[in-house]
Amino acid sequence: MLLALLFWALCPRRANRAAATGSMEKPASQHTTYFAVIRQAMSEEDFEFLAARAPVRLARRAHRERQRIAMLYLADLLADFQRLLRLAGVIAALSPEAAASHECERLRLSMRFFWRYRMVVLGLNAGLLLFPQLCGLSQMVSELAVRMELAMKELGQRAAVAAELASTLDRRGLDTA
């Protein structure tokens, strides 16, 4: 029974797979656009204000809407994360220094992200609003985006140096090919 639950928790849903098949050309920081709105909607103060001044029925409806919005935000986080992982795979294939340790780090990060993602989904489905956990997932995706940006910059610099070296060799007539 526990193995079945673990398998279910770690396997991505079909809808999430479809969302993640977008092109790698899209910016992988889509989630940051909506973070401030999510933070406001899920703030404890906002919920307390609404609970104190609105009818119970309206407060419940607002809570359900917040959960729905949080689920949509999670789907965007997942799509960004998966896009960044694909980009990391491309960078690793292009980079000769991509050692097995980088692949292990990517696997470890993936497992951590998907575990936390499933726990937040389960919490939201149980009626909880887990803003700190949502922040943690968002931060993981943002940190991966920064790392990919730096790796692409480094790869571009190496390509520029290689092109300059090849150009210099051609100008001197040292091209042996």
Steps between C-alpha positions, in 0.01 A plus 500: 500500500780744591685417179188571296458838674867584446473406131187712462662795676813493283342439158405818315141530385411497128374859515830608650694315231301677233571837659871424514537415133522867406804626318821576683498841334235624743647676799521260789406763752133514416411428861674812631253719313214386722680450829399834655133436421522148643668634815223755551220251434646246740596739776361423844399863550290497184325183607434634852365827360260315273393257774423789738303712256337261253234233539628148563382385159703769325809424711478130406461588133804729520698221667410259218597760241833552674563127489413492130734791429776337700455182295529700177812667633642159589437382145700799372779423747510141382508603133784746569695240695463235231600748228810590702586133546482445124721804451745360756513178299581691182769703677647183647516342155678807359739541789799264508544556874154363581603233740290231660482715812297760307260230388468371856436853623228544238341171603514595868349841429225340291409257773495777761284721283251228406472381859431851627266566207290193581485589869373850416242355259383256768480783754300720264266213422454455874388861531822654631660813360873428515662828404845437659528170312389669180771761556757225541403342168509838327844567643628162376383582147647850514838370620505242221417774247793710624734200480387426143548865404857493634573169327371633167710814539811294571426273204459806276828647618681173427344488154612858434857418605501190279368700204765770555773236516378339179483841330855582610625168364325563166654850469851368561455224248559237762179317424615147429167364390 
